Amino acid sequence: MAEPTSVNSQITDSITQANTKVLGDAPAVATDNFLEATSQALNNAAHNATTAQNSANETAQAATTQGVETLESIDTASSGVATRKILKDTN
């Protein structure tokens, strides 16, 4: 118990107990804050990885589409030239 002062001893004891509780809870609160921040950081990392993978898949799909389109246009062009030669020979 605190030394006698001009403040009521019950008030002094109450404040002392409240301060002791805050000091006792501090490690648990600090640990909880740390775990919460770590969890948020890991969630952000997972989200960023998913977003990057989706972007890479879109780029790969676009490149594949462009490649197929190029191959088809080459085939169409060569078929057109061959058809024109055939039609010229028959006229």
N, CA and C atoms as a LAMMPS dump frame, in Angstrom:
ITEM: TIMESTEP
0
ITEM: NUMBER OF ATOMS
273
ITEM: BOX BOUNDS ff ff ff
-5.0000000000000000e+02 5.0000000000000000e+02
-5.0000000000000000e+02 5.0000000000000000e+02
-5.0000000000000000e+02 5.0000000000000000e+02
ITEM: ATOMS id mol type element x y z
1 1 1 N 0.835 -1.175 0
2 1 2 C 0 0 0
3 1 3 C 0.88 1.237 0
4 2 1 N 0.384 2.298 -0.632
5 2 2 C 1.162 3.53 -0.741
6 2 3 C 1.213 4.257 0.605
7 3 1 N 2.192 5.133 0.716
8 3 2 C 2.315 5.941 1.948
9 3 3 C 1.144 6.91 2.04
10 4 1 N 0.72 7.249 3.236
11 4 2 C -0.404 8.162 3.395
12 4 3 C -0.108 9.537 2.77
13 5 1 N -1.073 10.037 2.013
14 5 2 C -0.971 11.355 1.398
15 5 3 C -2.292 12.081 1.611
16 6 1 N -2.402 13.256 0.997
17 6 2 C -3.651 14.001 1.129
18 6 3 C -4.757 13.406 0.252
19 7 1 N -4.396 12.445 -0.638
20 7 2 C -5.362 11.765 -1.488
21 7 3 C -5.854 10.527 -0.757
22 8 1 N -7.101 10.197 -0.939
23 8 2 C -7.694 9.022 -0.311
24 8 3 C -6.868 7.78 -0.685
25 9 1 N -6.609 6.93 0.281
26 9 2 C -5.772 5.744 0.041
27 9 3 C -6.436 4.766 -0.92
28 10 1 N -7.755 4.715 -0.96
29 10 2 C -8.431 3.825 -1.893
30 10 3 C -8.197 4.279 -3.339
31 11 1 N -8.181 5.564 -3.566
32 11 2 C -7.908 6.092 -4.914
33 11 3 C -6.475 5.768 -5.307
34 12 1 N -5.563 5.972 -4.391
35 12 2 C -4.16 5.671 -4.667
36 12 3 C -3.982 4.193 -4.995
37 13 1 N -4.624 3.309 -4.205
38 13 2 C -4.533 1.872 -4.473
39 13 3 C -5.144 1.513 -5.827
40 14 1 N -6.274 2.138 -6.143
41 14 2 C -6.94 1.855 -7.416
42 14 3 C -6.047 2.238 -8.602
43 15 1 N -5.431 3.403 -8.528
44 15 2 C -4.545 3.847 -9.609
45 15 3 C -3.32 2.952 -9.697
46 16 1 N -2.779 2.56 -8.567
47 16 2 C -1.615 1.669 -8.558
48 16 3 C -1.96 0.329 -9.199
49 17 1 N -3.129 -0.193 -8.871
50 17 2 C -3.552 -1.469 -9.459
51 17 3 C -3.796 -1.338 -10.962
52 18 1 N -4.386 -0.228 -11.369
53 18 2 C -4.614 -0.016 -12.797
54 18 3 C -3.29 0.078 -13.543
55 19 1 N -2.336 0.802 -12.982
56 19 2 C -1.017 0.919 -13.619
57 19 3 C -0.328 -0.439 -13.68
58 20 1 N -0.471 -1.226 -12.616
59 20 2 C 0.137 -2.561 -12.593
60 20 3 C -0.491 -3.445 -13.669
61 21 1 N -1.825 -3.342 -13.836
62 21 2 C -2.502 -4.133 -14.873
63 21 3 C -2.015 -3.733 -16.256
64 22 1 N -1.868 -2.431 -16.5
65 22 2 C -1.393 -1.965 -17.807
66 22 3 C 0.009 -2.502 -18.071
67 23 1 N 0.875 -2.442 -17.07
68 23 2 C 2.233 -2.962 -17.236
69 23 3 C 2.229 -4.473 -17.443
70 24 1 N 1.312 -5.177 -16.784
71 24 2 C 1.223 -6.623 -16.941
72 24 3 C 0.684 -7.019 -18.307
73 25 1 N -0.231 -6.198 -18.835
74 25 2 C -0.826 -6.499 -20.142
75 25 3 C 0.073 -6.086 -21.303
76 26 1 N 1.027 -5.218 -21.087
77 26 2 C 1.848 -4.664 -22.17
78 26 3 C 2.536 -5.729 -23.023
79 27 1 N 3.17 -6.75 -22.449
80 27 2 C 3.811 -7.758 -23.311
81 27 3 C 2.81 -8.492 -24.21
82 28 1 N 1.632 -8.812 -23.656
83 28 2 C 0.63 -9.514 -24.461
84 28 3 C 0.104 -8.616 -25.573
85 29 1 N -0.124 -7.352 -25.279
86 29 2 C -0.611 -6.415 -26.291
87 29 3 C 0.45 -6.219 -27.374
88 30 1 N 1.706 -6.088 -26.959
89 30 2 C 2.79 -5.909 -27.926
90 30 3 C 2.915 -7.138 -28.833
91 31 1 N 2.809 -8.318 -28.246
92 31 2 C 2.88 -9.549 -29.034
93 31 3 C 1.714 -9.636 -30.01
94 32 1 N 0.518 -9.288 -29.534
95 32 2 C -0.653 -9.303 -30.408
96 32 3 C -0.482 -8.323 -31.566
97 33 1 N 0.004 -7.13 -31.284
98 33 2 C 0.232 -6.143 -32.342
99 33 3 C 1.258 -6.65 -33.357
100 34 1 N 2.304 -7.285 -32.858
101 34 2 C 3.333 -7.836 -33.742
102 34 3 C 2.758 -8.937 -34.643
103 35 1 N 1.978 -9.847 -34.043
104 35 2 C 1.39 -10.937 -34.815
105 35 3 C 0.384 -10.407 -35.832
106 36 1 N -0.369 -9.398 -35.456
107 36 2 C -1.335 -8.797 -36.383
108 36 3 C -0.615 -8.152 -37.569
109 37 1 N 0.462 -7.418 -37.285
110 37 2 C 1.229 -6.77 -38.367
111 37 3 C 1.874 -7.815 -39.276
112 38 1 N 2.396 -8.882 -38.692
113 38 2 C 3.008 -9.952 -39.482
114 38 3 C 1.97 -10.638 -40.362
115 39 1 N 0.804 -10.903 -39.793
116 39 2 C -0.271 -11.526 -40.555
117 39 3 C -0.691 -10.644 -41.728
118 40 1 N -0.813 -9.354 -41.486
119 40 2 C -1.196 -8.432 -42.558
120 40 3 C -0.127 -8.405 -43.653
121 41 1 N 1.131 -8.406 -43.257
122 41 2 C 2.219 -8.386 -44.242
123 41 3 C 2.217 -9.658 -45.089
124 42 1 N 1.991 -10.808 -44.456
125 42 2 C 1.938 -12.07 -45.205
126 42 3 C 0.732 -12.11 -46.135
127 43 1 N -0.389 -11.574 -45.678
128 43 2 C -1.565 -11.515 -46.551
129 43 3 C -1.304 -10.632 -47.76
130 44 1 N -0.643 -9.499 -47.54
131 44 2 C -0.302 -8.615 -48.659
132 44 3 C 0.653 -9.307 -49.63
133 45 1 N 1.617 -10.04 -49.093
134 45 2 C 2.569 -10.75 -49.956
135 45 3 C 1.853 -11.806 -50.799
136 46 1 N 0.927 -12.537 -50.187
137 46 2 C 0.178 -13.552 -50.938
138 46 3 C -0.688 -12.895 -52.01
139 47 1 N -1.307 -11.79 -51.669
140 47 2 C -2.14 -11.086 -52.649
141 47 3 C -1.287 -10.57 -53.803
142 48 1 N -0.128 -9.999 -53.483
143 48 2 C 0.763 -9.495 -54.534
144 48 3 C 1.251 -10.627 -55.433
145 49 1 N 1.546 -11.784 -54.843
146 49 2 C 1.995 -12.925 -55.647
147 49 3 C 0.886 -13.389 -56.58
148 50 1 N -0.348 -13.432 -56.075
149 50 2 C -1.479 -13.838 -56.906
150 50 3 C -1.696 -12.849 -58.04
151 51 1 N -1.625 -11.567 -57.726
152 51 2 C -1.805 -10.54 -58.749
153 51 3 C -0.708 -10.619 -59.808
154 52 1 N 0.522 -10.825 -59.377
155 52 2 C 1.633 -10.946 -60.329
156 52 3 C 1.463 -12.174 -61.213
157 53 1 N 0.999 -13.272 -60.633
158 53 2 C 0.786 -14.485 -61.42
159 53 3 C -0.322 -14.266 -62.446
160 54 1 N -1.388 -13.605 -62.041
161 54 2 C -2.47 -13.319 -62.989
162 54 3 C -1.984 -12.426 -64.123
163 55 1 N -1.18 -11.432 -63.789
164 55 2 C -0.645 -10.54 -64.825
165 55 3 C 0.267 -11.306 -65.777
166 56 1 N 1.09 -12.179 -65.23
167 56 2 C 1.973 -12.983 -66.079
168 56 3 C 1.165 -13.902 -66.99
169 57 1 N 0.081 -14.473 -66.454
170 57 2 C -0.771 -15.337 -67.281
171 57 3 C -1.437 -14.545 -68.401
172 58 1 N -1.872 -13.323 -68.103
173 58 2 C -2.476 -12.492 -69.146
174 58 3 C -1.452 -12.173 -70.24
175 59 1 N -0.236 -11.855 -69.827
176 59 2 C 0.815 -11.549 -70.799
177 59 3 C 1.134 -12.782 -71.653
178 60 1 N 1.225 -13.928 -71.008
179 60 2 C 1.506 -15.162 -71.753
180 60 3 C 0.372 -15.485 -72.723
181 61 1 N -0.864 -15.273 -72.287
182 61 2 C -1.995 -15.533 -73.167
183 61 3 C -1.995 -14.579 -74.355
184 62 1 N -1.669 -13.312 -74.099
185 62 2 C -1.604 -12.341 -75.196
186 62 3 C -0.492 -12.709 -76.176
187 63 1 N 0.656 -13.127 -75.652
188 63 2 C 1.762 -13.519 -76.527
189 63 3 C 1.397 -14.751 -77.35
190 64 1 N 0.718 -15.706 -76.712
191 64 2 C 0.292 -16.902 -77.44
192 64 3 C -0.709 -16.553 -78.533
193 65 1 N -1.651 -15.688 -78.188
194 65 2 C -2.646 -15.26 -79.173
195 65 3 C -1.98 -14.56 -80.345
196 66 1 N -1.034 -13.689 -80.049
197 66 2 C -0.324 -12.974 -81.114
198 66 3 C 0.469 -13.948 -81.982
199 67 1 N 1.109 -14.928 -81.344
200 67 2 C 1.871 -15.919 -82.102
201 67 3 C 0.98 -16.745 -83.001
202 68 1 N -0.16 -17.19 -82.473
203 68 2 C -1.089 -17.981 -83.285
204 68 3 C -1.627 -17.132 -84.431
205 69 1 N -1.96 -15.885 -84.128
206 69 2 C -2.46 -14.996 -85.179
207 69 3 C -1.417 -14.793 -86.272
208 70 1 N -0.164 -14.653 -85.88
209 70 2 C 0.91 -14.499 -86.865
210 70 3 C 1.046 -15.755 -87.722
211 71 1 N 1.004 -16.918 -87.072
212 71 2 C 1.098 -18.174 -87.823
213 71 3 C -0.068 -18.337 -88.789
214 72 1 N -1.242 -17.989 -88.333
215 72 2 C -2.41 -18.122 -89.21
216 72 3 C -2.354 -17.129 -90.369
217 73 1 N -1.855 -15.934 -90.11
218 73 2 C -1.788 -14.947 -91.19
219 73 3 C -0.744 -15.354 -92.229
220 74 1 N 0.342 -15.957 -91.783
221 74 2 C 1.356 -16.444 -92.727
222 74 3 C 0.759 -17.552 -93.58
223 75 1 N 0.041 -18.452 -92.943
224 75 2 C -0.578 -19.556 -93.675
225 75 3 C -1.613 -19.019 -94.656
226 76 1 N -2.402 -18.042 -94.23
227 76 2 C -3.419 -17.465 -95.101
228 76 3 C -2.774 -16.759 -96.286
229 77 1 N -1.718 -16.037 -96.018
230 77 2 C -1.044 -15.316 -97.098
231 77 3 C -0.467 -16.293 -98.127
232 78 1 N 0.187 -17.345 -97.647
233 78 2 C 0.761 -18.303 -98.594
234 78 3 C -0.336 -19.041 -99.353
235 79 1 N -1.444 -19.322 -98.699
236 79 2 C -2.576 -19.961 -99.398
237 79 3 C -3.156 -19.021 -100.438
238 80 1 N -3.215 -17.733 -100.101
239 80 2 C -3.735 -16.748 -101.054
240 80 3 C -2.862 -16.646 -102.284
241 81 1 N -1.565 -16.645 -102.08
242 81 2 C -0.635 -16.57 -103.217
243 81 3 C -0.777 -17.821 -104.082
244 82 1 N -0.849 -18.961 -103.45
245 82 2 C -0.991 -20.206 -104.206
246 82 3 C -2.308 -20.227 -104.977
247 83 1 N -3.382 -19.764 -104.34
248 83 2 C -4.691 -19.719 -105.007
249 83 3 C -4.654 -18.77 -106.19
250 84 1 N -4.016 -17.613 -106.023
251 84 2 C -3.924 -16.645 -107.117
252 84 3 C -3.158 -17.246 -108.309
253 85 1 N -2.06 -17.973 -108
254 85 2 C -1.292 -18.594 -109.08
255 85 3 C -2.142 -19.639 -109.821
256 86 1 N -2.879 -20.385 -109.052
257 86 2 C -3.721 -21.415 -109.665
258 86 3 C -4.783 -20.764 -110.547
259 87 1 N -5.431 -19.714 -110.031
260 87 2 C -6.486 -19.056 -110.787
261 87 3 C -5.937 -18.358 -112.031
262 88 1 N -4.749 -17.796 -111.956
263 88 2 C -4.137 -17.156 -113.127
264 88 3 C -3.813 -18.19 -114.21
265 89 1 N -3.381 -19.367 -113.769
266 89 2 C -3.022 -20.411 -114.725
267 89 3 C -4.257 -20.958 -115.445
268 90 1 N -5.39 -20.954 -114.786
269 90 2 C -6.602 -21.507 -115.412
270 90 3 C -7.305 -20.509 -116.301
271 91 1 N -7.019 -19.215 -116.153
272 91 2 C -7.679 -18.209 -116.989
273 91 3 C -6.953 -18.062 -118.259
